[in-house]
Amino acid sequence: MSRRIILNETSFFGPGSITSIVDEVNRRGYKKALVVTDADLIKFNVTTKVTKVLEDAGLAFEIYDKVVPNPTIEVVQEGVEVFKAAGADYLIAVGGGSPQDTCKAIGIIINNPEFADVRSLEGVAPTKKPSVPIIAIPTTAGTAAEVTINYVITDVQNRRKFVCVDPHDIPLVAIVDPEMMASMPASLKAATGVDALTHAIEGYTTKAAWELTDMFHLKAIEIIGRSLRASVKGDAQGGEDMALGQYIAGMGFSNVGLGLVHGMAHPLGAFYGTPHGVANAVLLPHIMAYNAEFTNDKFRDIAKAMGVENTEAMTIEQAREAAINAVKKLSADVGIPPRLRDLGVKEEDIDALSEAALIDVCTGGNPRETNLEEIKALYKAIY
């Protein structure tokens, strides 16, 4: 069997690494950037850290700051027109998953204009050309969008989110600077951190997992398990570790896919605008329990990576329970709400949510085969 790994051409890590932009732009000969971000990051002077580096180096740029949480088709299409009008030749994504995903879609459509409707990018789209060059600078330690070949767009008209999987969309350069993440509020650090943990656990247990990606995922679980609590409390080393841990998780899951946690989380974002990390965090331990019997002995590895002691002496059932309990405790310690009703989910929407989750591209990677009735039962149990 042939297996594929796709990663960034170049990545930079560590405090102050955003200054690497200048050398990368100059050595590649780029002329003008469109900086894709959101209004809040402008307001709180996060994007300014990047634009100041550009200004000080005399590098030309314009800003597109209309990105919204769970970015929409319309936002992407507007961004495409702004890129054209700016005369830009490369993109800089500054933000969490929403600016990163918007930037990927813009870059793909610029070089593959036959997909300008955006909806046709769903799934594995047959694009012919790589995206416009992207330099990705995350401001949250969670989505790992800077190293993945995935992005998610919201179709407001049809109340659904769709996943796009395209090797052509991966950013050319990733700059993972923990100082860009330092101003995140504790609640966002918690939600994006458990999102990263979800990536690692689902990536480790998905049907397509194999030895190389297992290595990434187990290391990511270890880093996140030991660092998230400290990061949420504002500890600088904890934040730096989370920046690395979430990236390592992305190195893995981007290449093997995810599972039912993401399949059930995406409709929550489409229906209610639920932040993606929060949705994943609430669902994760429940779906782990649902999948446990279909993961062989992998939950023992997860428990050990989460810091649980004496896992070797446990039965397989005890090890599975220990892994689930470790995830529950971490989520509780960082303030994740336990139930879907806490997120504003409406019980009368469960049928429609379940139908959307069943056909989500991530659901197919789940280690346990599922069906509509079982997904409905899960939503109701977690409600």
C-alpha positions as CSV (number, residue, x, y, z in Angstrom):
1,M,0.0,0.0,0.0
2,S,1.3,3.5,-0.9
3,R,0.8,6.2,1.7
4,R,1.3,9.9,1.3
5,I,2.6,12.6,3.6
6,I,2.2,16.3,2.6
7,L,3.8,19.1,4.8
8,N,4.8,22.7,4.4
9,E,7.8,23.5,2.3
10,T,9.2,25.6,5.2
11,S,8.1,26.2,8.8
12,F,9.5,28.4,11.5
13,F,8.9,28.0,15.3
14,G,9.5,30.0,18.4
15,P,9.1,33.5,19.9
16,G,9.8,36.3,17.5
17,S,9.8,34.0,14.4
18,I,7.4,36.3,12.5
19,T,10.5,38.3,11.6
20,S,11.3,35.4,9.2
21,I,8.6,36.8,6.9
22,V,11.0,39.3,5.5
23,D,13.7,36.9,4.4
24,E,11.1,34.5,3.0
25,V,9.4,37.2,0.9
26,N,12.6,38.6,-0.4
27,R,14.2,35.3,-1.3
28,R,11.1,34.2,-3.1
29,G,10.7,37.5,-5.0
30,Y,7.1,38.3,-4.0
31,K,6.0,41.8,-4.6
32,K,2.7,42.5,-2.7
33,A,0.7,40.6,-0.1
34,L,-3.0,40.5,0.7
35,V,-3.1,40.0,4.5
36,V,-6.2,38.0,5.3
37,T,-7.5,38.4,8.9
38,D,-10.5,39.5,10.9
39,A,-11.6,42.7,12.5
40,D,-11.0,41.7,16.1
41,L,-7.4,40.8,15.4
42,I,-7.0,44.3,13.8
43,K,-8.8,45.9,16.8
44,F,-6.6,44.2,19.4
45,N,-3.4,44.9,17.5
46,V,-2.5,41.3,16.8
47,T,-2.4,41.6,13.0
48,T,-0.4,44.8,13.6
49,K,2.5,42.7,14.8
50,V,2.8,41.2,11.3
51,T,2.0,44.4,9.3
52,K,4.7,46.3,11.3
53,V,7.3,43.7,10.2
54,L,6.2,44.3,6.6
55,E,6.2,48.1,7.0
56,D,9.6,48.2,8.6
57,A,11.0,46.1,5.7
58,G,9.3,48.2,3.1
59,L,7.2,45.3,1.9
60,A,3.9,46.2,0.1
61,F,0.6,44.9,1.4
62,E,-3.2,45.4,1.7
63,I,-5.5,44.0,4.3
64,Y,-8.7,42.0,3.9
65,D,-10.3,41.9,7.4
66,K,-13.9,40.8,6.7
67,V,-13.4,37.2,7.8
68,V,-16.0,35.9,10.2
69,P,-16.1,32.9,12.5
70,N,-17.1,29.8,10.4
71,P,-16.3,31.7,7.2
72,T,-18.9,31.8,4.5
73,I,-19.0,31.4,0.7
74,E,-19.7,35.1,0.4
75,V,-16.6,36.1,2.5
76,V,-14.4,33.9,0.3
77,Q,-15.8,35.4,-2.9
78,E,-15.3,39.0,-1.6
79,G,-11.8,38.1,-0.7
80,V,-11.1,36.9,-4.2
81,E,-12.2,40.2,-5.6
82,V,-10.1,42.1,-3.1
83,F,-7.0,40.1,-4.0
84,K,-7.5,40.8,-7.7
85,A,-8.1,44.6,-7.1
86,A,-5.0,44.8,-4.9
87,G,-2.7,43.4,-7.5
88,A,-1.3,41.1,-4.9
89,D,0.9,38.0,-5.8
90,Y,0.9,36.2,-2.5
91,L,-1.2,35.8,0.7
92,I,-0.5,36.1,4.4
93,A,-3.1,34.5,6.7
94,V,-3.1,35.9,10.2
95,G,-5.5,34.3,12.6
96,G,-7.1,31.1,13.8
97,G,-8.9,28.6,11.7
98,S,-11.3,31.0,10.1
99,P,-8.8,33.4,8.4
100,Q,-6.6,30.5,7.5
101,D,-9.4,28.6,5.8
102,T,-10.6,31.8,4.1
103,C,-7.1,32.4,2.8
104,K,-6.8,28.9,1.4
105,A,-10.1,29.2,-0.5
106,I,-9.1,32.5,-1.9
107,G,-5.7,31.2,-3.0
108,I,-7.2,28.2,-4.7
109,I,-9.9,30.1,-6.6
110,I,-7.4,32.7,-7.8
111,N,-5.4,30.0,-9.6
112,N,-8.4,27.8,-10.3
113,P,-11.2,30.3,-11.3
114,E,-13.5,27.5,-12.5
115,F,-14.2,26.9,-8.8
116,A,-15.4,30.5,-8.1
117,D,-18.8,29.3,-6.9
118,V,-16.9,27.8,-3.8
119,R,-19.4,25.0,-3.3
120,S,-17.7,22.9,-6.0
121,L,-14.6,22.8,-3.8
122,E,-16.3,20.4,-1.4
123,G,-14.6,17.1,-0.8
124,V,-11.5,16.3,-2.9
125,A,-11.9,18.9,-5.7
126,P,-10.0,18.3,-8.9
127,T,-8.1,21.5,-8.9
128,K,-5.2,21.7,-11.4
129,K,-3.0,24.4,-10.0
130,P,-1.5,25.1,-6.6
131,S,-2.9,27.9,-4.5
132,V,-1.4,31.4,-4.7
133,P,1.6,31.2,-2.3
134,I,0.4,31.5,1.3
135,I,2.4,32.4,4.4
136,A,0.3,31.2,7.3
137,I,0.7,32.7,10.8
138,P,-1.7,31.2,13.4
139,T,-2.9,33.2,16.3
140,T,-4.6,30.2,18.1
141,A,-3.0,27.0,19.3
142,G,-5.6,24.6,17.9
143,T,-6.7,24.3,14.3
144,A,-3.2,23.6,12.8
145,A,-4.7,25.0,9.5
146,E,-1.2,26.3,8.7
147,V,0.0,22.7,8.1
148,T,-3.1,20.9,6.8
149,I,-4.6,20.3,3.3
150,N,-8.1,20.9,4.7
151,Y,-10.3,23.9,5.0
152,V,-14.0,24.3,6.0
153,I,-16.5,26.8,4.6
154,T,-20.0,27.6,5.7
155,D,-22.9,27.5,3.2
156,V,-25.3,29.9,5.0
157,Q,-28.1,29.3,2.5
158,N,-28.2,25.6,3.1
159,R,-27.2,25.7,6.8
160,R,-24.2,23.5,6.4
161,K,-20.5,23.4,6.6
162,F,-18.5,21.6,4.0
163,V,-14.9,20.3,4.2
164,C,-12.5,20.8,1.3
165,V,-9.5,18.5,1.0
166,D,-6.9,19.6,-1.5
167,P,-3.1,19.1,-1.5
168,H,-2.9,22.3,-3.6
169,D,-4.0,24.4,-0.7
170,I,-1.3,23.8,1.9
171,P,0.5,27.0,2.9
172,L,4.0,27.3,1.4
173,V,5.4,28.7,4.7
174,A,4.1,28.3,8.2
175,I,5.3,30.6,11.0
176,V,4.3,29.3,14.4
177,D,5.2,32.1,16.8
178,P,3.7,31.7,20.3
179,E,3.9,35.4,20.9
180,M,1.2,35.8,18.2
181,M,-1.0,33.6,20.5
182,A,-0.2,35.1,23.9
183,S,-3.2,37.5,23.9
184,M,-5.8,34.8,23.4
185,P,-8.4,34.8,26.3
186,A,-8.3,31.8,28.5
187,S,-11.6,30.5,27.2
188,L,-10.2,30.5,23.6
189,K,-7.0,28.8,24.7
190,A,-9.1,26.1,26.3
191,A,-11.4,25.5,23.3
192,T,-8.7,25.6,20.7
193,G,-6.4,23.4,22.9
194,V,-9.0,20.7,23.2
195,D,-9.6,21.0,19.5
196,A,-6.0,20.2,19.0
197,L,-6.3,17.2,21.3
198,T,-9.3,16.1,19.3
199,H,-7.2,16.2,16.1
200,A,-4.5,14.1,17.7
201,I,-6.9,11.5,19.2
202,E,-9.1,11.2,16.1
203,G,-6.1,11.1,13.9
204,Y,-4.6,8.3,16.0
205,T,-7.7,6.2,15.9
206,T,-9.0,7.0,12.4
207,K,-9.2,4.1,9.8
208,A,-6.3,5.5,7.8
209,A,-3.8,5.8,10.7
210,W,-0.4,4.3,10.3
211,E,3.0,4.3,12.0
212,L,4.3,7.6,10.8
213,T,1.2,9.5,11.6
214,D,0.8,7.6,14.9
215,M,4.2,9.1,15.9
216,F,2.9,12.6,15.4
217,H,-0.4,12.0,17.1
218,L,1.0,10.4,20.3
219,K,3.6,13.1,20.7
220,A,0.9,15.8,20.2
221,I,-1.3,14.1,22.9
222,E,1.7,14.1,25.3
223,I,2.5,17.8,24.7
224,I,-1.1,18.9,24.9
225,G,-1.9,16.8,27.9
226,R,1.0,18.3,29.9
227,S,0.7,21.9,28.6
228,L,-2.9,22.9,28.1
229,R,-3.7,23.7,31.7
230,A,-0.6,25.9,32.1
231,S,-1.3,27.6,28.8
232,V,-4.9,28.5,29.8
233,K,-3.5,30.0,33.0
234,G,-1.2,32.3,31.0
235,D,2.1,30.4,31.5
236,A,4.4,31.4,28.6
237,Q,6.2,28.0,28.4
238,G,2.8,26.3,28.4
239,G,1.7,28.5,25.5
240,E,4.9,27.8,23.5
241,D,4.4,24.1,24.0
242,M,0.8,24.3,22.9
243,A,1.9,26.1,19.7
244,L,4.1,23.2,18.9
245,G,1.7,20.4,20.0
246,Q,-1.1,21.6,17.9
247,Y,1.2,21.9,14.8
248,I,2.4,18.3,15.4
249,A,-1.2,17.1,15.5
250,G,-1.8,18.8,12.2
251,M,1.1,17.1,10.6
252,G,-0.6,13.8,11.3
253,F,-4.4,14.3,10.9
254,S,-4.0,16.3,7.7
255,N,-2.7,13.1,6.1
256,V,-5.1,10.5,7.5
257,G,-8.3,12.3,8.3
258,L,-10.5,12.6,11.3
259,G,-13.7,11.0,12.6
260,L,-17.2,11.4,14.1
261,V,-16.3,14.2,16.6
262,H,-15.6,16.5,13.7
263,G,-18.5,15.1,11.7
264,M,-20.9,16.0,14.5
265,A,-19.2,19.3,15.3
266,H,-19.4,20.8,11.8
267,P,-23.3,21.0,11.8
268,L,-23.2,22.8,15.2
269,G,-21.1,25.5,13.6
270,A,-23.4,25.8,10.6
271,F,-26.6,25.9,12.6
272,Y,-25.7,28.0,15.5
273,G,-22.3,29.5,14.8
274,T,-20.8,27.4,17.6
275,P,-17.0,27.9,17.8
276,H,-15.5,24.8,16.3
277,G,-13.1,24.1,19.1
278,V,-15.9,24.3,21.7
279,A,-18.1,21.9,19.7
280,N,-15.2,19.4,19.4
281,A,-14.4,19.7,23.1
282,V,-17.9,18.9,24.3
283,L,-18.3,16.0,21.9
284,L,-14.8,14.4,22.3
285,P,-15.1,12.2,25.5
286,H,-18.6,10.9,24.5
287,I,-17.5,9.9,21.0
288,M,-14.4,8.3,22.5
289,A,-16.6,6.1,24.6
290,Y,-18.7,5.3,21.6
291,N,-15.6,4.2,19.6
292,A,-13.7,2.5,22.4
293,E,-14.4,-1.1,21.5
294,F,-13.3,-0.5,17.9
295,T,-9.8,1.0,18.7
296,N,-8.0,-2.2,19.8
297,D,-5.4,-1.2,22.4
298,K,-4.9,2.4,21.2
299,F,-6.7,4.0,24.2
300,R,-3.9,2.5,26.4
301,D,-1.4,4.5,24.4
302,I,-3.6,7.6,24.7
303,A,-4.0,7.2,28.5
304,K,-0.2,6.9,28.9
305,A,0.4,9.9,26.7
306,M,-2.1,11.9,28.8
307,G,0.0,11.1,31.9
308,V,-2.0,8.3,33.4
309,E,0.2,6.0,35.5
310,N,0.5,2.2,35.5
311,T,-1.3,1.8,32.2
312,E,0.6,-1.4,31.4
313,A,-1.1,-3.1,34.4
314,M,-4.6,-2.2,33.3
315,T,-7.0,-4.4,31.5
316,I,-8.0,-3.2,28.1
317,E,-11.3,-2.0,29.5
318,Q,-9.6,-0.2,32.3
319,A,-7.2,1.5,29.9
320,R,-10.0,2.7,27.7
321,E,-11.9,4.1,30.7
322,A,-8.7,5.8,31.9
323,A,-8.1,7.5,28.6
324,I,-11.7,8.8,28.5
325,N,-11.5,10.0,32.1
326,A,-8.2,11.8,31.4
327,V,-9.8,13.7,28.6
328,K,-12.9,14.5,30.7
329,K,-10.8,15.8,33.5
330,L,-8.6,18.0,31.2
331,S,-11.7,19.5,29.6
332,A,-13.3,20.2,33.0
333,D,-10.1,21.7,34.4
334,V,-9.9,24.2,31.5
335,G,-13.6,25.1,31.7
336,I,-15.2,23.3,28.8
337,P,-19.0,23.0,29.3
338,P,-20.2,19.4,29.6
339,R,-23.4,19.4,27.5
340,L,-24.7,20.5,24.1
341,R,-27.5,22.5,25.7
342,D,-24.9,24.7,27.3
343,L,-23.9,25.7,23.7
344,G,-27.4,26.8,22.8
345,V,-28.2,23.6,20.8
346,K,-31.9,23.1,20.2
347,E,-33.3,19.6,20.8
348,E,-35.8,20.0,17.9
349,D,-32.8,20.4,15.5
350,I,-31.2,17.0,16.4
351,D,-32.7,15.2,13.4
352,A,-31.4,17.8,11.0
353,L,-28.0,17.9,12.8
354,S,-27.7,14.1,12.5
355,E,-28.5,14.1,8.8
356,A,-25.7,16.6,8.2
357,A,-23.3,14.8,10.4
358,L,-23.9,11.5,8.7
359,I,-22.8,12.8,5.3
360,D,-19.9,14.9,6.6
361,V,-16.6,13.9,5.0
362,C,-14.9,13.4,8.4
363,T,-17.5,10.8,9.5
364,G,-16.3,8.3,7.0
365,G,-12.9,8.0,8.8
366,N,-14.4,7.0,12.2
367,P,-13.1,3.7,13.5
368,R,-16.7,2.6,14.2
369,E,-19.2,2.4,11.4
370,T,-22.2,4.5,12.3
371,N,-25.7,5.3,11.0
372,L,-28.3,8.0,11.3
373,E,-30.1,6.5,14.4
374,E,-26.9,6.1,16.3
375,I,-25.8,9.7,15.6
376,K,-29.2,10.9,16.8
377,A,-28.8,8.9,19.9
378,L,-25.4,10.4,20.5
379,Y,-26.6,14.0,20.1
380,K,-29.5,13.3,22.5
381,A,-27.2,11.6,25.1
382,I,-24.8,14.6,25.0
383,Y,-27.6,17.2,24.9
